[in-house]
Amino acid sequence: MYVIITYDVNERRVGKICKKLKAHLTWTQNSVFEGEVTKGPFLKCRQEVESIININEDSIYYYIVENPKHIRKEIIGEEKGQFDCFF
Amino acid sequence: MYVIITYDVNERRVGKICKKLKAHLTWTQNSVFEGEVTKGPFLKCRQEVESIININEDSIYYYIVENPKHIRKEIIGEEKGQFDCFF
């Protein structure tokens, strides 16, 4: 499956969240990670991330496309993800 | 089609970009807009946004899923998009 994850979390938890997402996906820009992932690692990733966030303050959005062929990505301007996430 | 747009633009252009995206899509969180849109309005939206950005400094990512049934969205925590974008 192809997954895009965007997060809006308290800055105290950004580093932890970023580290966990980075283990499974690729950092794209700002608070966006994405990548092709199988079900098992995706569930592990979700469990890890969801154990860190405070659901009253933070939010995580998952966009899931089962068949990666069904999603097309186009980039205009600088591709930021070629550099690394700070965390 | 279902479109997710994420942007990383110089703060001087954020307001303008946000206004243009808001005319066609829904603000989700941080620098993410999304929504179901037909080809014509999507092309108009792209033209407007791409006429504002500086391609040497800014970046716009388009994720396009032709059939909205092929994408699933899950939210954990606070749903930010229910409030309005500042612009």
Backbone of each chain as nested JSON, in Angstrom:
{
  "chains": [
    {"id": "A", "residues": [
      {"number": 1, "name": "MET", "atoms": {"N": [0.834, -1.188, 0.0], "CA": [0.0, 0.0, 0.0], "C": [0.877, 1.25, 0.0]}},
      {"number": 2, "name": "TYR", "atoms": {"N": [0.29, 2.374, -0.445], "CA": [1.022, 3.638, -0.4], "C": [0.366, 4.501, 0.675]}},
      {"number": 3, "name": "VAL", "atoms": {"N": [1.184, 5.066, 1.539], "CA": [0.652, 5.804, 2.671], "C": [1.257, 7.209, 2.737]}},
      {"number": 4, "name": "ILE", "atoms": {"N": [0.406, 8.186, 2.978], "CA": [0.875, 9.547, 3.263], "C": [0.427, 9.841, 4.695]}},
      {"number": 5, "name": "ILE", "atoms": {"N": [1.34, 10.294, 5.509], "CA": [0.991, 10.634, 6.892], "C": [1.345, 12.091, 7.144]}},
      {"number": 6, "name": "THR", "atoms": {"N": [0.364, 12.839, 7.616], "CA": [0.646, 14.22, 8.011], "C": [0.331, 14.339, 9.498]}},
      {"number": 7, "name": "TYR", "atoms": {"N": [1.135, 15.12, 10.205], "CA": [0.899, 15.245, 11.644], "C": [0.917, 16.7, 12.078]}},
      {"number": 8, "name": "ASP", "atoms": {"N": [0.201, 16.954, 13.144], "CA": [0.203, 18.265, 13.773], "C": [0.253, 17.966, 15.262]}},
      {"number": 9, "name": "VAL", "atoms": {"N": [1.468, 17.944, 15.803], "CA": [1.633, 17.545, 17.204], "C": [2.373, 18.629, 17.98]}},
      {"number": 10, "name": "ASN", "atoms": {"N": [2.179, 18.621, 19.279], "CA": [2.874, 19.554, 20.158], "C": [4.384, 19.417, 19.933]}},
      {"number": 11, "name": "GLU", "atoms": {"N": [5.081, 20.561, 19.9], "CA": [6.515, 20.532, 19.54], "C": [7.346, 19.643, 20.456]}},
      {"number": 12, "name": "ARG", "atoms": {"N": [6.858, 19.413, 21.676], "CA": [7.59, 18.534, 22.59], "C": [7.639, 17.091, 22.076]}},
      {"number": 13, "name": "ARG", "atoms": {"N": [6.665, 16.736, 21.222], "CA": [6.601, 15.347, 20.741], "C": [7.037, 15.198, 19.281]}},
      {"number": 14, "name": "VAL", "atoms": {"N": [7.34, 16.308, 18.62], "CA": [7.676, 16.244, 17.187], "C": [8.876, 15.327, 16.915]}},
      {"number": 15, "name": "GLY", "atoms": {"N": [9.932, 15.465, 17.717], "CA": [11.144, 14.671, 17.499], "C": [10.87, 13.175, 17.569]}},
      {"number": 16, "name": "LYS", "atoms": {"N": [10.14, 12.771, 18.6], "CA": [9.814, 11.344, 18.788], "C": [8.981, 10.813, 17.624]}},
      {"number": 17, "name": "ILE", "atoms": {"N": [7.972, 11.587, 17.241], "CA": [7.077, 11.18, 16.152], "C": [7.872, 11.033, 14.857]}},
      {"number": 18, "name": "CYS", "atoms": {"N": [8.702, 12.015, 14.599], "CA": [9.497, 12.047, 13.381], "C": [10.421, 10.821, 13.318]}},
      {"number": 19, "name": "LYS", "atoms": {"N": [11.047, 10.494, 14.427], "CA": [11.94, 9.318, 14.481], "C": [11.188, 8.032, 14.139]}},
      {"number": 20, "name": "LYS", "atoms": {"N": [10.017, 7.878, 14.71], "CA": [9.236, 6.659, 14.467], "C": [8.799, 6.576, 13.008]}},
      {"number": 21, "name": "LEU", "atoms": {"N": [8.32, 7.697, 12.463], "CA": [7.845, 7.689, 11.08], "C": [9.003, 7.432, 10.114]}},
      {"number": 22, "name": "LYS", "atoms": {"N": [10.147, 8.002, 10.44], "CA": [11.334, 7.867, 9.6], "C": [11.794, 6.416, 9.482]}},
      {"number": 23, "name": "ALA", "atoms": {"N": [11.485, 5.611, 10.502], "CA": [11.888, 4.205, 10.477], "C": [11.124, 3.409, 9.422]}},
      {"number": 24, "name": "HIS", "atoms": {"N": [9.973, 3.912, 9.02], "CA": [9.134, 3.163, 8.083], "C": [8.87, 3.885, 6.772]}},
      {"number": 25, "name": "LEU", "atoms": {"N": [8.949, 5.209, 6.808], "CA": [8.551, 6.003, 5.635], "C": [9.605, 7.052, 5.302]}},
      {"number": 26, "name": "THR", "atoms": {"N": [9.359, 7.788, 4.246], "CA": [10.301, 8.824, 3.811], "C": [9.747, 10.202, 4.154]}},
      {"number": 27, "name": "TRP", "atoms": {"N": [10.593, 11.045, 4.679], "CA": [10.18, 12.415, 4.973], "C": [10.059, 13.185, 3.66]}},
      {"number": 28, "name": "THR", "atoms": {"N": [8.969, 13.904, 3.494], "CA": [8.745, 14.635, 2.251], "C": [8.997, 16.127, 2.421]}},
      {"number": 29, "name": "GLN", "atoms": {"N": [8.247, 16.748, 3.295], "CA": [8.415, 18.18, 3.579], "C": [7.6, 18.491, 4.826]}},
      {"number": 30, "name": "ASN", "atoms": {"N": [7.958, 19.526, 5.519], "CA": [7.263, 19.922, 6.748], "C": [6.835, 18.708, 7.56]}},
      {"number": 31, "name": "SER", "atoms": {"N": [5.579, 18.579, 7.826], "CA": [5.11, 17.483, 8.663], "C": [4.433, 16.396, 7.826]}},
      {"number": 32, "name": "VAL", "atoms": {"N": [5.105, 16.012, 6.756], "CA": [4.559, 14.992, 5.851], "C": [5.577, 13.864, 5.638]}},
      {"number": 33, "name": "PHE", "atoms": {"N": [5.122, 12.641, 5.849], "CA": [5.915, 11.457, 5.518], "C": [5.114, 10.633, 4.524]}},
      {"number": 34, "name": "GLU", "atoms": {"N": [5.802, 9.823, 3.744], "CA": [5.077, 9.004, 2.782], "C": [5.907, 7.811, 2.358]}},
      {"number": 35, "name": "GLY", "atoms": {"N": [5.257, 6.854, 1.714], "CA": [6.008, 5.742, 1.165], "C": [5.165, 4.501, 0.97]}},
      {"number": 36, "name": "GLU", "atoms": {"N": [5.776, 3.535, 0.282], "CA": [5.14, 2.249, 0.068], "C": [5.499, 1.375, 1.264]}},
      {"number": 37, "name": "VAL", "atoms": {"N": [4.516, 0.743, 1.816], "CA": [4.742, -0.042, 3.028], "C": [3.758, -1.218, 3.039]}},
      {"number": 38, "name": "THR", "atoms": {"N": [4.183, -2.329, 3.625], "CA": [3.251, -3.452, 3.725], "C": [2.453, -3.336, 5.027]}},
      {"number": 39, "name": "LYS", "atoms": {"N": [1.412, -4.154, 5.132], "CA": [0.464, -4.013, 6.229], "C": [1.118, -4.119, 7.621]}},
      {"number": 40, "name": "GLY", "atoms": {"N": [1.974, -5.122, 7.809], "CA": [2.6, -5.357, 9.111], "C": [3.397, -4.15, 9.6]}},
      {"number": 41, "name": "PRO", "atoms": {"N": [4.385, -3.711, 8.821], "CA": [5.15, -2.529, 9.247], "C": [4.29, -1.276, 9.416]}},
      {"number": 42, "name": "PHE", "atoms": {"N": [3.238, -1.151, 8.606], "CA": [2.365, 0.019, 8.734], "C": [1.637, -0.015, 10.077]}},
      {"number": 43, "name": "LEU", "atoms": {"N": [1.142, -1.181, 10.453], "CA": [0.448, -1.295, 11.744], "C": [1.405, -1.018, 12.896]}},
      {"number": 44, "name": "LYS", "atoms": {"N": [2.639, -1.517, 12.765], "CA": [3.662, -1.28, 13.799], "C": [3.918, 0.235, 13.92]}},
      {"number": 45, "name": "CYS", "atoms": {"N": [4.056, 0.869, 12.771], "CA": [4.297, 2.31, 12.722], "C": [3.163, 3.062, 13.403]}},
      {"number": 46, "name": "ARG", "atoms": {"N": [1.932, 2.687, 13.087], "CA": [0.767, 3.337, 13.691], "C": [0.761, 3.166, 15.206]}},
      {"number": 47, "name": "GLN", "atoms": {"N": [1.014, 1.927, 15.634], "CA": [1.007, 1.662, 17.08], "C": [2.047, 2.523, 17.794]}},
      {"number": 48, "name": "GLU", "atoms": {"N": [3.23, 2.62, 17.208], "CA": [4.305, 3.398, 17.823], "C": [3.925, 4.875, 17.905]}},
      {"number": 49, "name": "VAL", "atoms": {"N": [3.441, 5.394, 16.8], "CA": [3.093, 6.814, 16.737], "C": [1.925, 7.125, 17.678]}},
      {"number": 50, "name": "GLU", "atoms": {"N": [0.943, 6.258, 17.671], "CA": [-0.258, 6.511, 18.48], "C": [-0.009, 6.338, 19.982]}},
      {"number": 51, "name": "SER", "atoms": {"N": [1.102, 5.658, 20.314], "CA": [1.438, 5.517, 21.737], "C": [2.146, 6.784, 22.244]}},
      {"number": 52, "name": "ILE", "atoms": {"N": [2.601, 7.623, 21.312], "CA": [3.333, 8.844, 21.7], "C": [2.405, 10.053, 21.791]}},
      {"number": 53, "name": "ILE", "atoms": {"N": [1.461, 10.153, 20.866], "CA": [0.661, 11.381, 20.793], "C": [-0.319, 11.532, 21.961]}},
      {"number": 54, "name": "ASN", "atoms": {"N": [-0.705, 12.769, 22.18], "CA": [-1.762, 13.085, 23.128], "C": [-2.99, 13.394, 22.269]}},
      {"number": 55, "name": "ILE", "atoms": {"N": [-3.985, 12.508, 22.309], "CA": [-5.11, 12.665, 21.381], "C": [-5.943, 13.921, 21.629]}},
      {"number": 56, "name": "ASN", "atoms": {"N": [-5.741, 14.569, 22.764], "CA": [-6.465, 15.812, 23.025], "C": [-5.776, 17.039, 22.433]}},
      {"number": 57, "name": "GLU", "atoms": {"N": [-4.509, 16.88, 22.092], "CA": [-3.729, 18.019, 21.582], "C": [-3.238, 17.803, 20.153]}},
      {"number": 58, "name": "ASP", "atoms": {"N": [-2.931, 16.569, 19.828], "CA": [-2.247, 16.277, 18.564], "C": [-3.199, 15.66, 17.538]}},
      {"number": 59, "name": "SER", "atoms": {"N": [-2.755, 15.674, 16.292], "CA": [-3.522, 14.933, 15.281], "C": [-2.586, 14.297, 14.258]}},
      {"number": 60, "name": "ILE", "atoms": {"N": [-3.006, 13.118, 13.833], "CA": [-2.288, 12.366, 12.81], "C": [-3.307, 12.027, 11.723]}},
      {"number": 61, "name": "TYR", "atoms": {"N": [-2.985, 12.322, 10.483], "CA": [-3.853, 11.98, 9.358], "C": [-3.17, 10.9, 8.527]}},
      {"number": 62, "name": "TYR", "atoms": {"N": [-3.876, 9.818, 8.283], "CA": [-3.374, 8.754, 7.426], "C": [-4.177, 8.766, 6.124]}},
      {"number": 63, "name": "TYR", "atoms": {"N": [-3.484, 8.799, 5.006], "CA": [-4.127, 8.653, 3.698], "C": [-3.595, 7.345, 3.124]}},
      {"number": 64, "name": "ILE", "atoms": {"N": [-4.472, 6.406, 2.903], "CA": [-4.045, 5.057, 2.527], "C": [-4.588, 4.696, 1.146]}},
      {"number": 65, "name": "VAL", "atoms": {"N": [-3.686, 4.326, 0.257], "CA": [-4.074, 3.872, -1.082], "C": [-3.559, 2.437, -1.212]}},
      {"number": 66, "name": "GLU", "atoms": {"N": [-4.48, 1.487, -1.284], "CA": [-4.073, 0.071, -1.257], "C": [-3.117, -0.274, -2.396]}},
      {"number": 67, "name": "ASN", "atoms": {"N": [-3.445, 0.175, -3.606], "CA": [-2.596, -0.11, -4.758], "C": [-1.78, 1.138, -5.133]}},
      {"number": 68, "name": "PRO", "atoms": {"N": [-0.474, 1.089, -4.956], "CA": [0.357, 2.279, -5.229], "C": [0.193, 2.828, -6.648]}},
      {"number": 69, "name": "LYS", "atoms": {"N": [-0.292, 1.974, -7.557], "CA": [-0.501, 2.449, -8.937], "C": [-1.645, 3.46, -9.03]}},
      {"number": 70, "name": "HIS", "atoms": {"N": [-2.476, 3.496, -7.997], "CA": [-3.634, 4.392, -8.026], "C": [-3.324, 5.811, -7.565]}},
      {"number": 71, "name": "ILE", "atoms": {"N": [-2.085, 6.061, -7.159], "CA": [-1.747, 7.425, -6.724], "C": [-0.592, 7.962, -7.568]}},
      {"number": 72, "name": "ARG", "atoms": {"N": [-0.736, 9.231, -7.926], "CA": [0.28, 9.889, -8.755], "C": [0.777, 11.122, -7.981]}},
      {"number": 73, "name": "LYS", "atoms": {"N": [2.08, 11.317, -8.023], "CA": [2.658, 12.435, -7.274], "C": [3.34, 13.387, -8.247]}},
      {"number": 74, "name": "GLU", "atoms": {"N": [3.086, 14.663, -8.091], "CA": [3.763, 15.652, -8.931], "C": [4.342, 16.737, -8.041]}},
      {"number": 75, "name": "ILE", "atoms": {"N": [5.554, 17.124, -8.332], "CA": [6.227, 18.121, -7.503], "C": [6.562, 19.346, -8.349]}},
      {"number": 76, "name": "ILE", "atoms": {"N": [6.202, 20.51, -7.826], "CA": [6.568, 21.761, -8.492], "C": [7.527, 22.491, -7.556]}},
      {"number": 77, "name": "GLY", "atoms": {"N": [8.637, 22.929, -8.098], "CA": [9.627, 23.648, -7.29], "C": [10.639, 22.718, -6.671]}},
      {"number": 78, "name": "GLU", "atoms": {"N": [11.166, 23.132, -5.543], "CA": [12.212, 22.41, -4.838], "C": [11.703, 21.103, -4.238]}},
      {"number": 79, "name": "GLU", "atoms": {"N": [12.417, 20.003, -4.489], "CA": [12.05, 18.755, -3.827], "C": [12.795, 18.701, -2.498]}},
      {"number": 80, "name": "LYS", "atoms": {"N": [12.048, 18.912, -1.389], "CA": [12.701, 19.014, -0.08], "C": [13.126, 17.669, 0.49]}},
      {"number": 81, "name": "GLY", "atoms": {"N": [12.365, 16.636, 0.166], "CA": [12.596, 15.319, 0.761], "C": [13.928, 14.698, 0.395]}},
      {"number": 82, "name": "GLN", "atoms": {"N": [14.618, 15.283, -0.566], "CA": [15.928, 14.735, -0.906], "C": [16.935, 15.003, 0.207]}},
      {"number": 83, "name": "PHE", "atoms": {"N": [16.63, 16.006, 1.037], "CA": [17.459, 16.251, 2.203], "C": [16.835, 15.479, 3.357]}},
      {"number": 84, "name": "ASP", "atoms": {"N": [17.496, 15.463, 4.464], "CA": [17.015, 14.61, 5.53], "C": [16.164, 15.391, 6.531]}},
      {"number": 85, "name": "CYS", "atoms": {"N": [15.301, 14.648, 7.173], "CA": [14.532, 15.204, 8.289], "C": [15.53, 15.51, 9.405]}},
      {"number": 86, "name": "PHE", "atoms": {"N": [15.258, 16.528, 10.196], "CA": [16.203, 16.932, 11.236], "C": [16.347, 15.907, 12.351]}},
      {"number": 87, "name": "PHE", "atoms": {"N": [15.351, 15.047, 12.491], "CA": [15.347, 14.17, 13.671], "C": [15.95, 12.802, 13.395]}}
    ]},
    {"id": "B", "residues": [
      {"number": 1, "name": "MET", "atoms": {"N": [-11.685, 13.338, -9.217], "CA": [-10.426, 12.886, -8.63], "C": [-10.304, 13.426, -7.205]}},
      {"number": 2, "name": "TYR", "atoms": {"N": [-9.464, 12.727, -6.404], "CA": [-9.211, 13.207, -5.048], "C": [-7.782, 13.721, -5.012]}},
      {"number": 3, "name": "VAL", "atoms": {"N": [-7.614, 14.911, -4.471], "CA": [-6.301, 15.539, -4.499], "C": [-5.877, 15.967, -3.095]}},
      {"number": 4, "name": "ILE", "atoms": {"N": [-4.627, 15.694, -2.772], "CA": [-4.027, 16.209, -1.536], "C": [-2.886, 17.12, -1.984]}},
      {"number": 5, "name": "ILE", "atoms": {"N": [-2.873, 18.323, -1.47], "CA": [-1.804, 19.255, -1.826], "C": [-1.076, 19.683, -0.549]}},
      {"number": 6, "name": "THR", "atoms": {"N": [0.232, 19.508, -0.55], "CA": [1.019, 20.018, 0.574], "C": [1.978, 21.075, 0.024]}},
      {"number": 7, "name": "TYR", "atoms": {"N": [2.219, 22.101, 0.79], "CA": [3.109, 23.159, 0.299], "C": [4.136, 23.551, 1.355]}},
      {"number": 8, "name": "ASP", "atoms": {"N": [5.266, 24.0, 0.868], "CA": [6.308, 24.546, 1.734], "C": [6.794, 25.791, 1.009]}},
      {"number": 9, "name": "VAL", "atoms": {"N": [6.21, 26.921, 1.353], "CA": [6.516, 28.155, 0.637], "C": [7.002, 29.238, 1.597]}},
      {"number": 10, "name": "ASN", "atoms": {"N": [7.725, 30.189, 1.07], "CA": [8.208, 31.314, 1.851], "C": [7.014, 31.996, 2.53]}},
      {"number": 11, "name": "GLU", "atoms": {"N": [7.187, 32.384, 3.789], "CA": [6.045, 32.915, 4.548], "C": [5.393, 34.128, 3.886]}},
      {"number": 12, "name": "ARG", "atoms": {"N": [6.157, 34.838, 3.055], "CA": [5.57, 36.001, 2.37], "C": [4.477, 35.587, 1.387]}},
      {"number": 13, "name": "ARG", "atoms": {"N": [4.535, 34.319, 0.937], "CA": [3.547, 33.866, -0.057], "C": [2.485, 32.917, 0.511]}},
      {"number": 14, "name": "VAL", "atoms": {"N": [2.616, 32.566, 1.792], "CA": [1.687, 31.591, 2.384], "C": [0.232, 32.048, 2.282]}},
      {"number": 15, "name": "GLY", "atoms": {"N": [-0.028, 33.305, 2.616], "CA": [-1.396, 33.818, 2.596], "C": [-2.045, 33.706, 1.226]}},
      {"number": 16, "name": "LYS", "atoms": {"N": [-1.295, 34.112, 0.206], "CA": [-1.82, 34.061, -1.165], "C": [-2.095, 32.624, -1.608]}},
      {"number": 17, "name": "ILE", "atoms": {"N": [-1.149, 31.734, -1.308], "CA": [-1.282, 30.328, -1.692], "C": [-2.51, 29.717, -1.008]}},
      {"number": 18, "name": "CYS", "atoms": {"N": [-2.613, 29.999, 0.275], "CA": [-3.703, 29.454, 1.075], "C": [-5.063, 29.923, 0.538]}},
      {"number": 19, "name": "LYS", "atoms": {"N": [-5.16, 31.197, 0.178], "CA": [-6.41, 31.74, -0.378], "C": [-6.806, 31.015, -1.658]}},
      {"number": 20, "name": "LYS", "atoms": {"N": [-5.839, 30.796, -2.537], "CA": [-6.116, 30.135, -3.812], "C": [-6.548, 28.689, -3.598]}},
      {"number": 21, "name": "LEU", "atoms": {"N": [-5.837, 27.988, -2.714], "CA": [-6.168, 26.577, -2.469], "C": [-7.541, 26.448, -1.814]}},
      {"number": 22, "name": "LYS", "atoms": {"N": [-7.827, 27.393, -0.925], "CA": [-9.098, 27.38, -0.191], "C": [-10.3, 27.523, -1.131]}},
      {"number": 23, "name": "ALA", "atoms": {"N": [-10.08, 28.167, -2.271], "CA": [-11.17, 28.369, -3.228], "C": [-11.597, 27.044, -3.881]}},
      {"number": 24, "name": "HIS", "atoms": {"N": [-10.714, 26.059, -3.868], "CA": [-11.013, 24.806, -4.565], "C": [-11.032, 23.583, -3.649]}},
      {"number": 25, "name": "LEU", "atoms": {"N": [-10.311, 23.682, -2.533], "CA": [-10.133, 22.506, -1.68], "C": [-10.391, 22.848, -0.216]}},
      {"number": 26, "name": "THR", "atoms": {"N": [-10.283, 21.843, 0.639], "CA": [-10.528, 22.04, 2.069], "C": [-9.207, 22.027, 2.82]}},
      {"number": 27, "name": "TRP", "atoms": {"N": [-9.037, 22.952, 3.732], "CA": [-7.841, 22.968, 4.563], "C": [-7.931, 21.837, 5.566]}},
      {"number": 28, "name": "THR", "atoms": {"N": [-6.858, 21.077, 5.725], "CA": [-6.864, 19.943, 6.635], "C": [-6.097, 20.244, 7.911]}},
      {"number": 29, "name": "GLN", "atoms": {"N": [-4.83, 20.539, 7.779], "CA": [-3.996, 20.894, 8.932], "C": [-2.698, 21.469, 8.385]}},
      {"number": 30, "name": "ASN", "atoms": {"N": [-2.015, 22.256, 9.169], "CA": [-0.751, 22.864, 8.747], "C": [-0.793, 23.257, 7.281]}},
      {"number": 31, "name": "SER", "atoms": {"N": [0.115, 22.753, 6.498], "CA": [0.193, 23.155, 5.091], "C": [-0.366, 22.076, 4.169]}},
      {"number": 32, "name": "VAL", "atoms": {"N": [-1.541, 21.567, 4.535], "CA": [-2.176, 20.501, 3.755], "C": [-3.606, 20.901, 3.378]}},
      {"number": 33, "name": "PHE", "atoms": {"N": [-3.914, 20.787, 2.096], "CA": [-5.285, 20.966, 1.604], "C": [-5.672, 19.679, 0.89]}},
      {"number": 34, "name": "GLU", "atoms": {"N": [-6.967, 19.422, 0.818], "CA": [-7.387, 18.207, 0.13], "C": [-8.827, 18.324, -0.324]}},
      {"number": 35, "name": "GLY", "atoms": {"N": [-9.237, 17.41, -1.181], "CA": [-10.631, 17.372, -1.552], "C": [-10.884, 16.721, -2.896]}},
      {"number": 36, "name": "GLU", "atoms": {"N": [-12.169, 16.496, -3.15], "CA": [-12.589, 15.936, -4.425], "C": [-12.767, 17.105, -5.383]}},
      {"number": 37, "name": "VAL", "atoms": {"N": [-12.217, 16.996, -6.557], "CA": [-12.258, 18.112, -7.494], "C": [-12.262, 17.544, -8.923]}},
      {"number": 38, "name": "THR", "atoms": {"N": [-12.906, 18.236, -9.824], "CA": [-12.872, 17.772, -11.219], "C": [-11.667, 18.385, -11.928]}},
      {"number": 39, "name": "LYS", "atoms": {"N": [-11.39, 17.857, -13.119], "CA": [-10.162, 18.21, -13.821], "C": [-10.014, 19.728, -14.082]}},
      {"number": 40, "name": "GLY", "atoms": {"N": [-11.09, 20.346, -14.556], "CA": [-11.033, 21.774, -14.905], "C": [-10.649, 22.651, -13.724]}},
      {"number": 41, "name": "PRO", "atoms": {"N": [-11.426, 22.582, -12.627], "CA": [-11.072, 23.39, -11.455], "C": [-9.692, 23.052, -10.892]}},
      {"number": 42, "name": "PHE", "atoms": {"N": [-9.296, 21.783, -10.995], "CA": [-7.972, 21.406, -10.487], "C": [-6.871, 22.091, -11.31]}},
      {"number": 43, "name": "LEU", "atoms": {"N": [-7.041, 22.092, -12.63], "CA": [-6.042, 22.746, -13.486], "C": [-5.989, 24.248, -13.206]}},
      {"number": 44, "name": "LYS", "atoms": {"N": [-7.166, 24.839, -12.998], "CA": [-7.24, 26.271, -12.668], "C": [-6.485, 26.534, -11.356]}},
      {"number": 45, "name": "CYS", "atoms": {"N": [-6.75, 25.708, -10.372], "CA": [-6.11, 25.819, -9.063], "C": [-4.587, 25.733, -9.208]}},
      {"number": 46, "name": "ARG", "atoms": {"N": [-4.119, 24.755, -9.979], "CA": [-2.679, 24.585, -10.195], "C": [-2.065, 25.816, -10.853]}},
      {"number": 47, "name": "GLN", "atoms": {"N": [-2.755, 26.304, -11.894], "CA": [-2.23, 27.48, -12.6], "C": [-2.1, 28.674, -11.662]}},
      {"number": 48, "name": "GLU", "atoms": {"N": [-3.124, 28.863, -10.831], "CA": [-3.116, 30.001, -9.905], "C": [-1.97, 29.875, -8.902]}},
      {"number": 49, "name": "VAL", "atoms": {"N": [-1.869, 28.698, -8.319], "CA": [-0.846, 28.466, -7.3], "C": [0.556, 28.57, -7.907]}},
      {"number": 50, "name": "GLU", "atoms": {"N": [0.722, 27.982, -9.076], "CA": [2.051, 27.959, -9.693], "C": [2.477, 29.329, -10.24]}},
      {"number": 51, "name": "SER", "atoms": {"N": [1.487, 30.225, -10.386], "CA": [1.846, 31.578, -10.821], "C": [2.337, 32.42, -9.635]}},
      {"number": 52, "name": "ILE", "atoms": {"N": [2.07, 31.946, -8.43], "CA": [2.459, 32.694, -7.229], "C": [3.827, 32.25, -6.696]}},
      {"number": 53, "name": "ILE", "atoms": {"N": [4.085, 30.962, -6.739], "CA": [5.299, 30.454, -6.082], "C": [6.586, 30.857, -6.813]}},
      {"number": 54, "name": "ASN", "atoms": {"N": [7.657, 30.829, -6.056], "CA": [9.003, 30.996, -6.602], "C": [9.606, 29.586, -6.629]}},
      {"number": 55, "name": "ILE", "atoms": {"N": [9.8, 29.045, -7.822], "CA": [10.207, 27.635, -7.893], "C": [11.617, 27.383, -7.343]}},
      {"number": 56, "name": "ASN", "atoms": {"N": [12.362, 28.437, -7.113], "CA": [13.693, 28.249, -6.515], "C": [13.657, 28.172, -4.987]}},
      {"number": 57, "name": "GLU", "atoms": {"N": [12.544, 28.622, -4.417], "CA": [12.438, 28.664, -2.948], "C": [11.32, 27.778, -2.412]}},
      {"number": 58, "name": "ASP", "atoms": {"N": [10.252, 27.668, -3.174], "CA": [9.036, 27.023, -2.668], "C": [8.841, 25.635, -3.26]}},
      {"number": 59, "name": "SER", "atoms": {"N": [7.983, 24.864, -2.621], "CA": [7.606, 23.592, -3.237], "C": [6.135, 23.276, -2.987]}},
      {"number": 60, "name": "ILE", "atoms": {"N": [5.549, 22.663, -3.995], "CA": [4.154, 22.224, -3.933], "C": [4.154, 20.752, -4.327]}},
      {"number": 61, "name": "TYR", "atoms": {"N": [3.514, 19.933, -3.507], "CA": [3.39, 18.501, -3.814], "C": [1.918, 18.208, -4.095]}},
      {"number": 62, "name": "TYR", "atoms": {"N": [1.666, 17.581, -5.225], "CA": [0.311, 17.145, -5.57], "C": [0.254, 15.622, -5.487]}},
      {"number": 63, "name": "TYR", "atoms": {"N": [-0.701, 15.107, -4.773], "CA": [-0.966, 13.664, -4.735], "C": [-2.337, 13.494, -5.359]}},
      {"number": 64, "name": "ILE", "atoms": {"N": [-2.385, 12.783, -6.47], "CA": [-3.628, 12.7, -7.236], "C": [-4.109, 11.255, -7.321]}},
      {"number": 65, "name": "VAL", "atoms": {"N": [-5.345, 11.044, -6.907], "CA": [-5.968, 9.719, -6.999], "C": [-7.195, 9.893, -7.895]}},
      {"number": 66, "name": "GLU", "atoms": {"N": [-7.15, 9.296, -9.067], "CA": [-8.23, 9.53, -10.048], "C": [-9.604, 9.136, -9.505]}},
      {"number": 67, "name": "ASN", "atoms": {"N": [-9.679, 7.964, -8.892], "CA": [-10.958, 7.505, -8.333], "C": [-10.953, 7.678, -6.808]}},
      {"number": 68, "name": "PRO", "atoms": {"N": [-11.793, 8.589, -6.297], "CA": [-11.791, 8.858, -4.851], "C": [-12.018, 7.603, -3.992]}},
      {"number": 69, "name": "LYS", "atoms": {"N": [-12.61, 6.572, -4.608], "CA": [-12.835, 5.332, -3.84], "C": [-11.525, 4.616, -3.522]}},
      {"number": 70, "name": "HIS", "atoms": {"N": [-10.468, 4.981, -4.208], "CA": [-9.185, 4.306, -4.013], "C": [-8.352, 4.879, -2.862]}},
      {"number": 71, "name": "ILE", "atoms": {"N": [-8.863, 5.914, -2.228], "CA": [-8.11, 6.478, -1.107], "C": [-8.964, 6.462, 0.157]}},
      {"number": 72, "name": "ARG", "atoms": {"N": [-8.313, 6.114, 1.262], "CA": [-9.008, 6.029, 2.553], "C": [-8.281, 6.966, 3.522]}},
      {"number": 73, "name": "LYS", "atoms": {"N": [-9.052, 7.682, 4.302], "CA": [-8.459, 8.64, 5.239], "C": [-8.828, 8.259, 6.66]}},
      {"number": 74, "name": "GLU", "atoms": {"N": [-7.848, 8.248, 7.533], "CA": [-8.128, 7.959, 8.944], "C": [-7.475, 9.038, 9.788]}},
      {"number": 75, "name": "ILE", "atoms": {"N": [-8.204, 9.51, 10.775], "CA": [-7.702, 10.586, 11.631], "C": [-7.614, 10.102, 13.067]}},
      {"number": 76, "name": "ILE", "atoms": {"N": [-6.475, 10.341, 13.681], "CA": [-6.312, 10.018, 15.093], "C": [-6.104, 11.345, 15.818]}},
      {"number": 77, "name": "GLY", "atoms": {"N": [-6.848, 11.549, 16.876], "CA": [-6.717, 12.794, 17.654], "C": [-7.648, 13.867, 17.144]}},
      {"number": 78, "name": "GLU", "atoms": {"N": [-7.24, 15.085, 17.353], "CA": [-8.033, 16.26, 17.017], "C": [-8.171, 16.443, 15.512]}},
      {"number": 79, "name": "GLU", "atoms": {"N": [-9.379, 16.634, 15.014], "CA": [-9.556, 16.941, 13.601], "C": [-9.479, 18.45, 13.441]}},
      {"number": 80, "name": "LYS", "atoms": {"N": [-8.353, 18.945, 12.906], "CA": [-8.119, 20.392, 12.846], "C": [-8.918, 21.082, 11.733]}},
      {"number": 81, "name": "GLY", "atoms": {"N": [-9.163, 20.367, 10.667], "CA": [-9.782, 20.972, 9.489], "C": [-11.206, 21.437, 9.7]}},
      {"number": 82, "name": "GLN", "atoms": {"N": [-11.782, 21.053, 10.842], "CA": [-13.14, 21.52, 11.11], "C": [-13.14, 23.014, 11.41]}},
      {"number": 83, "name": "PHE", "atoms": {"N": [-11.971, 23.521, 11.82], "CA": [-11.852, 24.964, 12.01], "C": [-11.346, 25.539, 10.703]}},
      {"number": 84, "name": "ASP", "atoms": {"N": [-11.278, 26.826, 10.65], "CA": [-10.943, 27.415, 9.362], "C": [-9.454, 27.746, 9.263]}},
      {"number": 85, "name": "CYS", "atoms": {"N": [-8.999, 27.766, 8.038], "CA": [-7.647, 28.246, 7.751], "C": [-7.63, 29.731, 8.085]}},
      {"number": 86, "name": "PHE", "atoms": {"N": [-6.499, 30.229, 8.527], "CA": [-6.433, 31.627, 8.944], "C": [-6.606, 32.612, 7.784]}},
      {"number": 87, "name": "PHE", "atoms": {"N": [-6.378, 32.154, 6.588], "CA": [-6.345, 33.096, 5.462], "C": [-7.665, 33.172, 4.706]}}
    ]}
  ]
}
